[in-house]
Amino acid sequence: MSTTFEPGWLALREPVDHRSRAAAAMSLLAPAWRAGGWSRIVDLGSGTGSNVRYLASRLPGIRCWTLVDQDADLLARAPAPNGAEVTRVVGDLAGAGFDAIRESDAELVTGSALLDLVSKDWLSALVGACRESGSAALFALTYDGAIEWHADEGDPRPADGPDDSLVRRSVNAHQRRDKGLGPALGPMAGLTGEMLFRAAGYRVWLLRSPWRIGTGDAELARALVEGWEAAAVEQLREATPEGSHDVDRVRTWAVRRRSTIDSGRFGLTVGHLDLLALPG
Ligand SMILES: C[S@@+](CC[C@H](N)C(=O)[O-])C[C@H]1O[C@@H](n2cnc3c(N)ncnc32)[C@H](O)[C@@H]1O
């Protein structure tokens, strides 16, 4: 049930993740960080440390990192930013993750590309753990369900057809499957997090951080088409045993979209949200 992530995939998405993150989240967080004299961070679902690399140069005086991930090989690749103490915890976010929040005295609990994998129960428990410890929360790059093709890079007009819609719907249904922490919120995770943190008395910002992909990101675009094809086919096969016509449509779609990418003229937007919650 738990999902594994290839280091190659994480490396491919990291530059696009970093350039897509909402700058406003840092403009809002940095003053609170400085004013509070904060210095300790827990990063949940760290992978190879993309979020560490992003935050280390943007928040001054980080003294302690606690990085939690179930995958020891990924975690071993995470950096140890200059001068900071780094604790790597190999374990599940439902147990070790909450223990880390309770035991680390962290003022900031964070994660990137994580919230769409979690269930509402897990997210409620996360909000409770943050509130108990008085920590702020920053969860970046939560997929929001939007996938839009464009005729060219920089052209905001959608150029989607019915098969693009079929793939998007099937992928989004697949996103709601259990990824190891209960039925996943998928595209609903950003809005659900906003609601739960607000109900817990936090000041909350939900900011757009879409991937805007073009010809310079062809390798990432190809990997997305491959992943979406596999997810959509799996979803359609299970949802409708008689759905072979739709499976054929997805296979044909993937061939067409690969040639769109190979043509060197395309744009692709994948919606993401960054959630910042500061104690009220
Ligand atoms: C999409 S990756 C994101 C990694 C990294 N934060 C980044 O932005 O590149 C999700 C990470 O969460 C970890 N993860 C997912 N479910 C987990 C669980 N139940 N317990 C611990 N780690 C988990 C995975 O091993 C993976 O490293």
The ligand as a MOL file (V3000), in Angstrom:
LIG
                    3D

  0  0  0     0  0            999 V3000
M  V30 BEGIN CTAB
M  V30 COUNTS 27 29 0 0 0
M  V30 BEGIN ATOM
M  V30 1 C 6.7800 12.9340 -3.1850 0
M  V30 2 S 8.0530 12.5060 -2.0850 0 CHG=1
M  V30 3 C 8.6140 14.1230 -1.5730 0
M  V30 4 C 10.0120 14.1090 -1.0480 0
M  V30 5 C 10.5920 15.4850 -0.7400 0
M  V30 6 N 9.8680 16.1300 0.3360 0
M  V30 7 C 10.6070 16.3600 -1.9710 0
M  V30 8 O 9.9590 17.4060 -1.9910 0
M  V30 9 O 11.3100 15.9770 -2.9330 0 CHG=-1
M  V30 10 C 7.1910 11.9240 -0.6390 0
M  V30 11 C 8.1180 11.4110 0.4360 0
M  V30 12 O 7.3260 11.0260 1.5630 0
M  V30 13 C 7.7780 9.7900 2.0530 0
M  V30 14 N 6.6230 9.1030 2.6570 0
M  V30 15 C 5.4300 8.8470 2.0740 0
M  V30 16 N 4.6180 8.1900 2.9290 0
M  V30 17 C 5.3130 8.0410 4.0900 0
M  V30 18 C 5.0120 7.4490 5.3480 0
M  V30 19 N 3.8380 6.8780 5.5940 0
M  V30 20 N 5.9590 7.4840 6.3010 0
M  V30 21 C 7.1790 8.0500 6.0700 0
M  V30 22 N 7.5170 8.6360 4.8860 0
M  V30 23 C 6.5920 8.6300 3.9100 0
M  V30 24 C 8.3150 9.0560 0.8330 0
M  V30 25 O 9.2730 8.0490 1.1790 0
M  V30 26 C 8.9180 10.1970 0.0280 0
M  V30 27 O 10.2700 10.4010 0.3470 0
M  V30 END ATOM
M  V30 BEGIN BOND
M  V30 1 1 1 2
M  V30 2 1 2 3
M  V30 3 1 2 10
M  V30 4 1 3 4
M  V30 5 1 4 5
M  V30 6 1 5 6
M  V30 7 1 5 7
M  V30 8 2 7 8
M  V30 9 1 7 9
M  V30 10 1 10 11
M  V30 11 1 11 12
M  V30 12 1 11 26
M  V30 13 1 12 13
M  V30 14 1 13 14
M  V30 15 1 13 24
M  V30 16 1 14 15
M  V30 17 1 14 23
M  V30 18 2 15 16
M  V30 19 1 16 17
M  V30 20 1 17 18
M  V30 21 2 17 23
M  V30 22 1 18 19
M  V30 23 2 18 20
M  V30 24 1 20 21
M  V30 25 2 21 22
M  V30 26 1 22 23
M  V30 27 1 24 25
M  V30 28 1 24 26
M  V30 29 1 26 27
M  V30 END BOND
M  V30 END CTAB
M  END
